[in-house]
């Protein structure tokens, strides 16, 4: 019994029947891989990134995302579907989404009676995992949207800090990558489900109907992913515009401040230094008076600009 199937409770599920049709192969289990290659002719070497068909098996790679706690993880599963056996090349660690598939086969034991039924249950579980990932991404986007609205609609525009906006953009880019990968997962799931439906060896109308429903569900989650991607792209554009506006404001403030404040400061400083030199005051007092008058020359135009809103 494999490690994964060994974790299934035999009191509620006939693991012996399941093992007759499903062989989960851990990615680091070279010994079992060698046995499968010798006895069944299964070789995953060329099937990790493309659909492949041999005399006895069809290979379907699916890069699936799933939620573990608050994190979104991604793993590539390769299905090798034959007439009697389904072999899955999967992570060495416990692959959480397949727990849902086992639970589904417990509810409908007939699925465990064929390789096609097992593959249907596994694809169904991966589709469910994609939907949960999108819900997680949707919650993240809602939080980002609220943060953006609070930032942009703040009463004082000086509260809009570039560091805050860049932090929002960084989190938004991470969400965009998650949604984009989910779109690719849905394309791979749909491809595998179509091949599964086209394989007439199943010969079961009930399973064919279930696969048809699964295809519709995969398409629905794919449309959901497309809508989520459009939303995150819109938010990215909004933040980009806000970043550009804020950067333009900073450049404007720097330019106005330099143009308006610096000339009078230099003039007053030079003029005061000349007068104080004529008065023959101690150099310490002359320096202090020069600095104070130069500061006054800077504060007066700055206060005017602040009142007019040019420094906001």
C-alpha atoms as a printed R data frame, in Angstrom:
    type eleno elety resid chain resno       x      y       z
1   ATOM     1    CA   UNK     A     1   0.000  0.000   0.000
2   ATOM     2    CA   UNK     A     2   1.391  3.442  -0.915
3   ATOM     3    CA   UNK     A     3   1.930  6.108   1.684
4   ATOM     4    CA   UNK     A     4  -0.999  8.217   0.481
5   ATOM     5    CA   UNK     A     5  -3.484  5.361   0.351
6   ATOM     6    CA   UNK     A     6  -2.189  4.103   3.654
7   ATOM     7    CA   UNK     A     7  -3.614  7.250   5.260
8   ATOM     8    CA   UNK     A     8  -7.129  6.421   4.060
9   ATOM     9    CA   UNK     A     9  -9.324  4.946   6.788
10  ATOM    10    CA   UNK     A    10 -10.217  1.431   5.761
11  ATOM    11    CA   UNK     A    11 -13.280  1.413   8.048
12  ATOM    12    CA   UNK     A    12 -15.070  3.773   5.680
13  ATOM    13    CA   UNK     A    13 -13.485  2.998   2.349
14  ATOM    14    CA   UNK     A    14 -12.292 -0.085   0.493
15  ATOM    15    CA   UNK     A    15  -8.682  0.827  -0.206
16  ATOM    16    CA   UNK     A    16  -7.990 -2.547  -1.796
17  ATOM    17    CA   UNK     A    17 -10.423 -1.771  -4.618
18  ATOM    18    CA   UNK     A    18  -8.905  1.679  -5.057
19  ATOM    19    CA   UNK     A    19  -5.377  0.269  -5.234
20  ATOM    20    CA   UNK     A    20  -6.397 -1.958  -8.105
21  ATOM    21    CA   UNK     A    21  -6.818  1.136 -10.278
22  ATOM    22    CA   UNK     A    22  -4.872  4.041  -8.728
23  ATOM    23    CA   UNK     A    23  -1.136  4.170  -8.020
24  ATOM    24    CA   UNK     A    24   0.054  7.453  -6.459
25  ATOM    25    CA   UNK     A    25   3.775  7.787  -7.191
26  ATOM    26    CA   UNK     A    26   5.811 10.154  -5.023
27  ATOM    27    CA   UNK     A    27   8.188 12.353  -6.990
28  ATOM    28    CA   UNK     A    28  11.214 11.133  -5.020
29  ATOM    29    CA   UNK     A    29  10.304  7.421  -5.088
30  ATOM    30    CA   UNK     A    30  12.825  6.247  -7.663
31  ATOM    31    CA   UNK     A    31  12.470  2.573  -6.747
32  ATOM    32    CA   UNK     A    32   8.712  2.434  -7.364
33  ATOM    33    CA   UNK     A    33   9.167  4.480 -10.548
34  ATOM    34    CA   UNK     A    34  11.651  1.889 -11.820
35  ATOM    35    CA   UNK     A    35   9.241 -0.966 -11.062
36  ATOM    36    CA   UNK     A    36   6.370  0.799 -12.840
37  ATOM    37    CA   UNK     A    37   8.582  1.495 -15.818
38  ATOM    38    CA   UNK     A    38   9.589 -2.156 -16.021
39  ATOM    39    CA   UNK     A    39   6.193 -3.740 -15.429
40  ATOM    40    CA   UNK     A    40   3.770 -1.228 -16.990
41  ATOM    41    CA   UNK     A    41   6.009  0.776 -19.300
42  ATOM    42    CA   UNK     A    42   5.217  4.038 -17.497
43  ATOM    43    CA   UNK     A    43   7.802  6.769 -17.979
44  ATOM    44    CA   UNK     A    44   7.070 10.315 -16.806
45  ATOM    45    CA   UNK     A    45  10.339 11.756 -18.109
46  ATOM    46    CA   UNK     A    46   8.891 13.318 -21.268
47  ATOM    47    CA   UNK     A    47   5.424 14.112 -19.925
48  ATOM    48    CA   UNK     A    48   6.053 16.783 -17.306
49  ATOM    49    CA   UNK     A    49   5.180 19.715 -19.564
50  ATOM    50    CA   UNK     A    50   3.116 18.300 -22.437
51  ATOM    51    CA   UNK     A    51   0.351 15.852 -23.257
52  ATOM    52    CA   UNK     A    52   1.856 12.574 -24.411
53  ATOM    53    CA   UNK     A    53   0.320  9.359 -25.701
54  ATOM    54    CA   UNK     A    54   1.978  5.957 -25.869
55  ATOM    55    CA   UNK     A    55   0.671  2.498 -26.694
56  ATOM    56    CA   UNK     A    56  -0.687  1.897 -23.190
57  ATOM    57    CA   UNK     A    57  -0.958  5.271 -21.424
58  ATOM    58    CA   UNK     A    58  -1.925  8.893 -21.960
59  ATOM    59    CA   UNK     A    59  -0.043 11.481 -19.919
60  ATOM    60    CA   UNK     A    60  -1.642 14.749 -18.766
61  ATOM    61    CA   UNK     A    61   0.367 17.262 -16.708
62  ATOM    62    CA   UNK     A    62  -1.637 19.684 -14.557
63  ATOM    63    CA   UNK     A    63   0.013 22.468 -12.578
64  ATOM    64    CA   UNK     A    64  -2.415 22.969  -9.725
65  ATOM    65    CA   UNK     A    65  -2.665 25.661  -7.070
66  ATOM    66    CA   UNK     A    66  -4.108 25.031  -3.646
67  ATOM    67    CA   UNK     A    67  -4.455 26.792  -0.333
68  ATOM    68    CA   UNK     A    68  -2.492 25.650   2.697
69  ATOM    69    CA   UNK     A    69  -3.353 27.867   5.645
70  ATOM    70    CA   UNK     A    70  -3.025 31.457   4.453
71  ATOM    71    CA   UNK     A    71  -0.543 30.569   1.707
72  ATOM    72    CA   UNK     A    72  -1.152 29.552  -1.899
73  ATOM    73    CA   UNK     A    73   1.103 26.739  -3.078
74  ATOM    74    CA   UNK     A    74   1.570 25.185  -6.497
75  ATOM    75    CA   UNK     A    75   2.490 21.682  -7.578
76  ATOM    76    CA   UNK     A    76   2.564 19.815 -10.884
77  ATOM    77    CA   UNK     A    77   0.665 16.527 -11.064
78  ATOM    78    CA   UNK     A    78   1.162 14.221 -14.040
79  ATOM    79    CA   UNK     A    79  -1.640 11.749 -14.781
80  ATOM    80    CA   UNK     A    80  -0.815  8.538 -16.633
81  ATOM    81    CA   UNK     A    81  -4.137  7.031 -17.693
82  ATOM    82    CA   UNK     A    82  -4.351  3.473 -18.971
83  ATOM    83    CA   UNK     A    83  -7.163  1.035 -19.504
84  ATOM    84    CA   UNK     A    84  -6.867 -0.495 -16.022
85  ATOM    85    CA   UNK     A    85  -4.532  1.789 -14.076
86  ATOM    86    CA   UNK     A    86  -4.203  5.457 -13.283
87  ATOM    87    CA   UNK     A    87  -0.755  6.465 -12.037
88  ATOM    88    CA   UNK     A    88  -0.214  9.966 -10.684
89  ATOM    89    CA   UNK     A    89   3.219 11.496 -10.289
90  ATOM    90    CA   UNK     A    90   2.735 13.841  -7.343
91  ATOM    91    CA   UNK     A    91   4.655 15.588  -4.536
92  ATOM    92    CA   UNK     A    92   6.434 13.499  -1.952
93  ATOM    93    CA   UNK     A    93   4.634 15.371   0.810
94  ATOM    94    CA   UNK     A    94   0.960 14.794   1.447
95  ATOM    95    CA   UNK     A    95  -0.975 16.436  -1.391
96  ATOM    96    CA   UNK     A    96  -3.914 18.114   0.329
97  ATOM    97    CA   UNK     A    97  -6.361 18.520  -2.613
98  ATOM    98    CA   UNK     A    98  -6.558 14.771  -3.190
99  ATOM    99    CA   UNK     A    99  -8.151 14.363   0.246
100 ATOM   100    CA   UNK     A   100 -11.305 15.801  -1.329
101 ATOM   101    CA   UNK     A   101 -11.109 13.233  -4.119
102 ATOM   102    CA   UNK     A   102 -10.855 10.379  -1.635
103 ATOM   103    CA   UNK     A   103 -13.844 11.793   0.260
104 ATOM   104    CA   UNK     A   104 -15.812 11.922  -2.994
105 ATOM   105    CA   UNK     A   105 -14.956  8.301  -3.780
106 ATOM   106    CA   UNK     A   106 -16.092  7.342  -0.296
107 ATOM   107    CA   UNK     A   107 -19.483  8.885  -1.047
108 ATOM   108    CA   UNK     A   108 -19.600  7.222  -4.456
109 ATOM   109    CA   UNK     A   109 -17.589  3.951  -4.231
110 ATOM   110    CA   UNK     A   110 -18.315  3.160  -7.902
111 ATOM   111    CA   UNK     A   111 -15.756  5.816  -8.877
112 ATOM   112    CA   UNK     A   112 -12.979  3.774  -7.283
113 ATOM   113    CA   UNK     A   113 -13.863  0.804  -9.471
114 ATOM   114    CA   UNK     A   114 -12.113  2.097 -12.596
115 ATOM   115    CA   UNK     A   115  -9.109  4.199 -13.543
116 ATOM   116    CA   UNK     A   116 -11.415  6.635 -15.340
117 ATOM   117    CA   UNK     A   117 -13.594  7.073 -12.266
118 ATOM   118    CA   UNK     A   118 -10.559  7.748 -10.101
119 ATOM   119    CA   UNK     A   119  -9.205 10.303 -12.570
120 ATOM   120    CA   UNK     A   120 -12.583 12.028 -12.683
121 ATOM   121    CA   UNK     A   121 -12.540 12.346  -8.882
122 ATOM   122    CA   UNK     A   122  -8.979 13.707  -8.869
123 ATOM   123    CA   UNK     A   123  -9.723 16.288 -11.581
124 ATOM   124    CA   UNK     A   124 -12.853 17.293  -9.697
125 ATOM   125    CA   UNK     A   125 -10.772 17.833  -6.550
126 ATOM   126    CA   UNK     A   126  -8.218 19.979  -8.394
127 ATOM   127    CA   UNK     A   127 -11.033 22.100  -9.839
128 ATOM   128    CA   UNK     A   128 -12.424 22.576  -6.334
129 ATOM   129    CA   UNK     A   129  -8.954 23.609  -5.160
130 ATOM   130    CA   UNK     A   130  -8.747 26.212  -7.948
131 ATOM   131    CA   UNK     A   131 -12.066 27.695  -6.908
132 ATOM   132    CA   UNK     A   132 -10.884 28.027  -3.304
133 ATOM   133    CA   UNK     A   133  -7.698 29.707  -4.527
134 ATOM   134    CA   UNK     A   134  -9.784 32.242  -6.456
135 ATOM   135    CA   UNK     A   135 -11.932 32.944  -3.401
136 ATOM   136    CA   UNK     A   136  -8.739 33.579  -1.445
137 ATOM   137    CA   UNK     A   137  -7.475 35.898  -4.195
138 ATOM   138    CA   UNK     A   138 -10.845 37.673  -4.268
139 ATOM   139    CA   UNK     A   139 -10.654 38.367  -0.539
140 ATOM   140    CA   UNK     A   140  -7.130 39.721  -1.005
141 ATOM   141    CA   UNK     A   141  -8.298 41.997  -3.817
142 ATOM   142    CA   UNK     A   142 -11.191 43.334  -1.713
143 ATOM   143    CA   UNK     A   143  -8.753 44.218   1.052
144 ATOM   144    CA   UNK     A   144  -6.453 45.922  -1.453
145 ATOM   145    CA   UNK     A   145  -9.358 47.804  -3.012
146 ATOM   146    CA   UNK     A   146 -10.389 49.158   0.391
147 ATOM   147    CA   UNK     A   147  -6.811 50.182   1.109
148 ATOM   148    CA   UNK     A   148  -6.546 51.954  -2.242
149 ATOM   149    CA   UNK     A   149  -9.805 53.839  -1.671
150 ATOM   150    CA   UNK     A   150  -8.690 54.955   1.774
151 ATOM   151    CA   UNK     A   151  -5.382 56.124   0.329
152 ATOM   152    CA   UNK     A   152  -6.754 57.962  -2.692
153 ATOM   153    CA   UNK     A   153  -9.768 59.538  -1.000
154 ATOM   154    CA   UNK     A   154  -7.882 60.688   2.107
155 ATOM   155    CA   UNK     A   155  -8.679 64.240   3.159
156 ATOM   156    CA   UNK     A   156  -5.029 65.262   3.075
157 ATOM   157    CA   UNK     A   157  -3.240 64.222  -0.127
158 ATOM   158    CA   UNK     A   158   0.057 64.452   1.726
159 ATOM   159    CA   UNK     A   159  -0.953 61.216   3.450
160 ATOM   160    CA   UNK     A   160  -0.423 59.370   0.169
161 ATOM   161    CA   UNK     A   161   3.068 57.957   0.589
162 ATOM   162    CA   UNK     A   162   4.934 56.366  -2.298
163 ATOM   163    CA   UNK     A   163   6.120 53.536  -0.039
164 ATOM   164    CA   UNK     A   164   2.510 52.656   0.813
165 ATOM   165    CA   UNK     A   165   1.466 52.643  -2.830
166 ATOM   166    CA   UNK     A   166   4.431 50.518  -3.821
167 ATOM   167    CA   UNK     A   167   3.571 48.058  -1.059
168 ATOM   168    CA   UNK     A   168   0.006 47.829  -2.387
169 ATOM   169    CA   UNK     A   169   1.330 47.292  -5.907
170 ATOM   170    CA   UNK     A   170   3.669 44.521  -4.743
171 ATOM   171    CA   UNK     A   171   0.819 42.620  -3.065
172 ATOM   172    CA   UNK     A   172  -1.380 43.191  -6.076
173 ATOM   173    CA   UNK     A   173   1.261 41.769  -8.419
174 ATOM   174    CA   UNK     A   174   1.447 38.651  -6.244
175 ATOM   175    CA   UNK     A   175  -2.344 38.263  -6.484
176 ATOM   176    CA   UNK     A   176  -2.192 38.762 -10.247
177 ATOM   177    CA   UNK     A   177   0.329 35.930 -10.549
178 ATOM   178    CA   UNK     A   178  -1.896 33.614  -8.516
179 ATOM   179    CA   UNK     A   179  -4.941 34.346 -10.695
180 ATOM   180    CA   UNK     A   180  -2.921 34.017 -13.902
181 ATOM   181    CA   UNK     A   181  -1.577 30.617 -12.837
182 ATOM   182    CA   UNK     A   182  -5.113 29.514 -11.968
183 ATOM   183    CA   UNK     A   183  -6.232 30.380 -15.486
184 ATOM   184    CA   UNK     A   184  -3.525 28.086 -16.847
185 ATOM   185    CA   UNK     A   185  -4.566 25.362 -14.392
186 ATOM   186    CA   UNK     A   186  -8.133 25.536 -15.701
187 ATOM   187    CA   UNK     A   187  -6.936 25.166 -19.288
188 ATOM   188    CA   UNK     A   188  -4.950 22.084 -18.333
189 ATOM   189    CA   UNK     A   189  -7.845 20.610 -16.356
190 ATOM   190    CA   UNK     A   190 -10.241 21.155 -19.249
191 ATOM   191    CA   UNK     A   191  -7.813 19.472 -21.637
192 ATOM   192    CA   UNK     A   192  -7.432 16.438 -19.357
193 ATOM   193    CA   UNK     A   193 -11.209 16.194 -18.821
194 ATOM   194    CA   UNK     A   194 -11.885 16.336 -22.561
195 ATOM   195    CA   UNK     A   195  -9.432 13.505 -23.189
196 ATOM   196    CA   UNK     A   196 -11.010 11.550 -20.350
197 ATOM   197    CA   UNK     A   197 -14.464 11.974 -21.885
198 ATOM   198    CA   UNK     A   198 -13.182 11.015 -25.336
199 ATOM   199    CA   UNK     A   199 -11.719  7.775 -24.004
200 ATOM   200    CA   UNK     A   200 -14.582  5.401 -24.829
201 ATOM   201    CA   UNK     A   201 -13.113  2.605 -22.698
202 ATOM   202    CA   UNK     A   202 -15.089  3.876 -19.705
203 ATOM   203    CA   UNK     A   203 -18.336  2.599 -21.212
204 ATOM   204    CA   UNK     A   204 -20.422  4.063 -18.359
205 ATOM   205    CA   UNK     A   205 -23.139  6.575 -19.162
206 ATOM   206    CA   UNK     A   206 -23.212  7.811 -15.563
207 ATOM   207    CA   UNK     A   207 -19.500  8.567 -15.581
208 ATOM   208    CA   UNK     A   208 -19.695 10.231 -18.984
209 ATOM   209    CA   UNK     A   209 -22.472 12.482 -17.682
210 ATOM   210    CA   UNK     A   210 -20.446 13.308 -14.578
211 ATOM   211    CA   UNK     A   211 -17.414 14.206 -16.703
212 ATOM   212    CA   UNK     A   212 -19.630 16.468 -18.828
213 ATOM   213    CA   UNK     A   213 -20.773 18.280 -15.693
214 ATOM   214    CA   UNK     A   214 -17.155 18.524 -14.542
215 ATOM   215    CA   UNK     A   215 -16.180 20.137 -17.854
216 ATOM   216    CA   UNK     A   216 -18.896 22.751 -17.343
217 ATOM   217    CA   UNK     A   217 -17.673 23.372 -13.788
218 ATOM   218    CA   UNK     A   218 -14.071 23.728 -14.979
219 ATOM   219    CA   UNK     A   219 -15.210 26.226 -17.579
220 ATOM   220    CA   UNK     A   220 -17.163 28.135 -14.911
221 ATOM   221    CA   UNK     A   221 -14.135 28.392 -12.644
222 ATOM   222    CA   UNK     A   222 -12.091 29.449 -15.683
223 ATOM   223    CA   UNK     A   223 -14.536 32.283 -16.365
224 ATOM   224    CA   UNK     A   224 -14.368 33.241 -12.707
225 ATOM   225    CA   UNK     A   225 -10.560 33.365 -13.014
226 ATOM   226    CA   UNK     A   226 -10.852 35.550 -16.120
227 ATOM   227    CA   UNK     A   227 -13.117 37.997 -14.298
228 ATOM   228    CA   UNK     A   228 -10.770 38.063 -11.300
229 ATOM   229    CA   UNK     A   229  -7.823 38.723 -13.618
230 ATOM   230    CA   UNK     A   230  -9.634 41.683 -15.218
231 ATOM   231    CA   UNK     A   231 -10.386 43.093 -11.757
232 ATOM   232    CA   UNK     A   232  -6.818 42.845 -10.535
233 ATOM   233    CA   UNK     A   233  -5.521 44.413 -13.761
234 ATOM   234    CA   UNK     A   234  -7.940 47.320 -13.284
235 ATOM   235    CA   UNK     A   235  -6.700 47.815  -9.738
236 ATOM   236    CA   UNK     A   236  -3.098 47.666 -10.944
237 ATOM   237    CA   UNK     A   237  -3.818 50.432 -13.449
238 ATOM   238    CA   UNK     A   238  -5.490 52.527 -10.744
239 ATOM   239    CA   UNK     A   239  -2.479 52.259  -8.449
240 ATOM   240    CA   UNK     A   240  -0.100 52.950 -11.335
241 ATOM   241    CA   UNK     A   241  -1.997 56.150 -12.150
242 ATOM   242    CA   UNK     A   242  -1.940 57.164  -8.482
243 ATOM   243    CA   UNK     A   243   1.801 56.488  -8.315
244 ATOM   244    CA   UNK     A   244   2.439 58.601 -11.408
245 ATOM   245    CA   UNK     A   245   0.307 61.451 -10.055
246 ATOM   246    CA   UNK     A   246   2.060 61.405  -6.700
247 ATOM   247    CA   UNK     A   247   5.493 61.337  -8.305
248 ATOM   248    CA   UNK     A   248   4.470 64.275 -10.531
249 ATOM   249    CA   UNK     A   249   3.343 66.187  -7.449
250 ATOM   250    CA   UNK     A   250   6.676 65.589  -5.765
251 ATOM   251    CA   UNK     A   251   8.558 66.815  -8.830
252 ATOM   252    CA   UNK     A   252   6.278 69.875  -8.999
253 ATOM   253    CA   UNK     A   253   6.826 70.695  -5.330
254 ATOM   254    CA   UNK     A   254  10.580 70.352  -5.691
255 ATOM   255    CA   UNK     A   255  10.617 72.518  -8.803
256 ATOM   256    CA   UNK     A   256   8.375 75.239  -7.341
257 ATOM   257    CA   UNK     A   257  10.267 75.273  -4.071
258 ATOM   258    CA   UNK     A   258  13.623 75.570  -5.816
259 ATOM   259    CA   UNK     A   259  12.398 78.288  -8.199
260 ATOM   260    CA   UNK     A   260  10.608 80.413  -5.593
261 ATOM   261    CA   UNK     A   261  12.560 79.920  -2.371
262 ATOM   262    CA   UNK     A   262  16.187 79.617  -3.408
263 ATOM   263    CA   UNK     A   263  16.668 82.995  -5.190
264 ATOM   264    CA   UNK     A   264  15.435 85.202  -2.312
265 ATOM   265    CA   UNK     A   265  17.395 83.139   0.179
266 ATOM   266    CA   UNK     A   266  20.598 83.682  -1.789
267 ATOM   267    CA   UNK     A   267  19.882 87.386  -2.317
268 ATOM   268    CA   UNK     A   268  19.024 88.015   1.328
269 ATOM   269    CA   UNK     A   269  21.975 85.984   2.518
270 ATOM   270    CA   UNK     A   270  24.479 87.815   0.332
271 ATOM   271    CA   UNK     A   271  22.965 91.248   1.049
272 ATOM   272    CA   UNK     A   272  22.890 90.643   4.794
273 ATOM   273    CA   UNK     A   273  26.440 89.355   4.824
274 ATOM   274    CA   UNK     A   274  27.577 92.505   3.075
275 ATOM   275    CA   UNK     A   275  25.776 94.817   5.481
276 ATOM   276    CA   UNK     A   276  27.033 92.995   8.519
277 ATOM   277    CA   UNK     A   277  30.553 93.086   7.183
278 ATOM   278    CA   UNK     A   278  30.324 96.881   6.854
279 ATOM   279    CA   UNK     A   279  28.984 97.105  10.412
280 ATOM   280    CA   UNK     A   280  32.107 95.255  11.579
281 ATOM   281    CA   UNK     A   281  30.213 92.931  13.920
282 ATOM   282    CA   UNK     A   282  31.889 89.812  15.349
283 ATOM   283    CA   UNK     A   283  31.833 87.021  12.780
284 ATOM   284    CA   UNK     A   284  29.832 84.729  15.066
285 ATOM   285    CA   UNK     A   285  27.015 87.283  15.361
286 ATOM   286    CA   UNK     A   286  27.199 88.086  11.663
287 ATOM   287    CA   UNK     A   287  26.830 84.391  10.782
288 ATOM   288    CA   UNK     A   288  23.858 83.981  13.150
289 ATOM   289    CA   UNK     A   289  22.029 87.037  11.761
290 ATOM   290    CA   UNK     A   290  22.685 85.938   8.185
291 ATOM   291    CA   UNK     A   291  21.269 82.468   8.842
292 ATOM   292    CA   UNK     A   292  18.185 83.855  10.615
293 ATOM   293    CA   UNK     A   293  17.392 86.296   7.810
294 ATOM   294    CA   UNK     A   294  17.946 83.599   5.144
295 ATOM   295    CA   UNK     A   295  15.546 81.298   7.007
296 ATOM   296    CA   UNK     A   296  12.984 84.079   7.182
297 ATOM   297    CA   UNK     A   297  13.352 84.589   3.434
298 ATOM   298    CA   UNK     A   298  12.684 80.871   2.909
299 ATOM   299    CA   UNK     A   299   9.745 80.581   5.339
300 ATOM   300    CA   UNK     A   300   7.721 83.488   3.940
301 ATOM   301    CA   UNK     A   301   7.406 82.155   0.331
302 ATOM   302    CA   UNK     A   302   6.995 78.591   1.659
303 ATOM   303    CA   UNK     A   303   4.053 79.704   3.809
304 ATOM   304    CA   UNK     A   304   2.531 81.437   0.805
305 ATOM   305    CA   UNK     A   305   2.899 78.316  -1.340
306 ATOM   306    CA   UNK     A   306   1.400 76.188   1.421
307 ATOM   307    CA   UNK     A   307  -1.591 78.531   1.682
308 ATOM   308    CA   UNK     A   308  -2.146 78.353  -2.072
309 ATOM   309    CA   UNK     A   309  -1.934 74.551  -1.951
310 ATOM   310    CA   UNK     A   310   1.125 74.298  -4.165
311 ATOM   311    CA   UNK     A   311   3.076 72.293  -1.619
312 ATOM   312    CA   UNK     A   312   0.397 69.632  -1.161
